């Protein structure tokens, strides 16, 4: 009987009653969505810890019990501390025509050359022949020689683009070596970054989304 009455109110009631019912459903769906988002962030953080070298895991494991906003801030900071130095160092190497010898030698840079050489070839910035050549020279510990004989150009075909492969590979190697420092900076800055960036941006985004839906 009560259910029949509720159905009647929903069907023939005033707009205010219909809005109350719909708002209740919307509030429930928003709560479920928020819980799902938090679970997704924590799941990504758990996968990140699993990929972290075992000796460095205690540095970040303490964040497991932290608020989700702190975990999200840590993940963003960790990405920023990789992307910004990667492009900054590659640009500096290209501008000053110089590579740090220790990092630009064989085993250190070879994996990066393969990674970026494959990416550049897929984008059409270098040919397959260029890719093979720069990989071979990197494996022979001659990345520095490749750097000194190439033409300075920005993402163009031929030798200029091949030189960028070596520069990005060297920058990538340095970023990997700096992983312990990047983790410490990200953990230390997570609460601050969450307070001044993640939470305000999240609130602004939700506010815009609500206005757009209404």
VENVEN-V61274 format. One record per backbone hydrogen bond with DSSP energy under -1.0 kcal/mol. CO is the residue of the C=O (numbers start at 1). NH is the residue of the N-H. E is the energy in kcal/mol with one decimal. If there is no record, write none. Layout:
# VENVEN-V61274
{{CO	NH	E} {CO	NH	E}}
This chain:
# VENVEN-V61274
{{1	5	-2.1} {2	6	-2.2} {3	7	-2.4} {4	8	-2.1} {5	9	-2.3} {6	10	-2.3} {7	11	-2.1} {8	12	-3.0} {9	13	-1.7} {14	18	-2.1} {15	19	-2.4} {16	20	-2.2} {17	21	-2.2} {18	22	-2.4} {19	23	-3.0} {20	24	-1.8} {21	25	-1.8} {22	26	-2.6} {23	27	-2.8} {24	28	-2.0} {25	29	-2.5} {26	30	-2.4} {27	31	-2.0} {28	32	-2.3} {29	33	-2.5} {30	34	-2.4} {31	35	-2.2} {32	36	-2.3} {33	37	-2.2} {34	38	-2.3} {35	39	-2.4} {36	40	-2.2} {37	41	-2.2} {38	42	-2.3} {39	43	-2.3} {40	44	-2.3} {41	45	-2.1} {42	46	-2.3} {43	47	-2.1} {44	48	-2.1} {45	49	-2.3} {46	50	-1.9} {47	51	-1.5} {48	52	-1.1} {53	56	-1.9} {56	59	-1.1} {57	60	-1.1} {57	61	-2.4} {60	63	-1.8} {61	64	-1.9} {63	66	-1.5} {67	71	-1.7} {68	72	-2.8} {69	73	-2.1} {70	74	-2.3} {71	75	-2.4} {72	76	-2.3} {73	77	-2.7} {74	78	-2.7} {75	79	-1.9} {76	80	-2.5} {77	81	-2.7} {79	83	-2.8} {80	84	-2.1} {82	86	-1.7} {83	87	-2.3} {84	88	-2.5} {85	89	-3.0} {86	90	-2.0} {87	91	-2.3} {88	92	-2.1} {89	93	-2.9} {90	94	-2.1} {91	95	-2.3} {92	96	-2.5} {93	98	-1.5} {100	104	-1.8} {105	108	-1.7} {105	109	-1.1} {106	110	-2.3} {109	113	-2.5} {110	114	-2.2} {111	115	-2.1} {112	116	-2.9} {113	117	-2.6} {114	118	-1.9} {115	119	-1.6} {116	120	-2.9} {117	121	-2.2} {118	122	-2.1} {119	123	-1.7} {120	125	-2.3} {127	131	-2.1} {128	132	-2.3} {129	133	-2.3} {130	134	-2.6} {131	135	-2.0} {132	136	-2.3} {133	137	-2.3} {134	138	-2.0} {135	139	-2.2} {136	140	-1.2} {137	142	-2.9} {138	141	-1.6} {142	146	-1.9} {143	147	-2.0} {144	148	-1.6} {158	162	-1.9} {159	163	-2.3} {160	164	-1.3} {161	165	-1.4} {162	166	-1.4} {163	167	-2.2} {164	168	-3.0} {165	169	-2.4} {166	170	-2.3} {167	171	-2.3} {168	172	-2.7} {169	173	-2.0} {170	174	-2.0} {171	175	-2.4} {172	176	-2.0} {173	177	-2.0} {174	178	-1.9} {176	179	-1.5} {178	182	-2.6} {179	183	-2.5} {180	184	-2.1} {181	185	-2.5} {182	186	-2.4} {183	187	-2.7} {184	188	-2.6} {185	189	-2.4} {189	193	-3.0} {190	194	-2.6} {191	195	-2.0} {192	196	-2.4} {193	197	-1.8} {193	198	-1.8} {194	199	-2.7} {197	201	-2.2} {198	202	-2.5} {199	203	-2.5} {200	204	-2.4} {201	205	-2.5} {202	206	-2.4} {203	207	-2.3} {204	208	-2.3} {205	209	-2.5} {206	210	-2.4} {207	211	-2.1} {208	212	-2.4} {209	213	-2.2} {210	214	-2.2}}
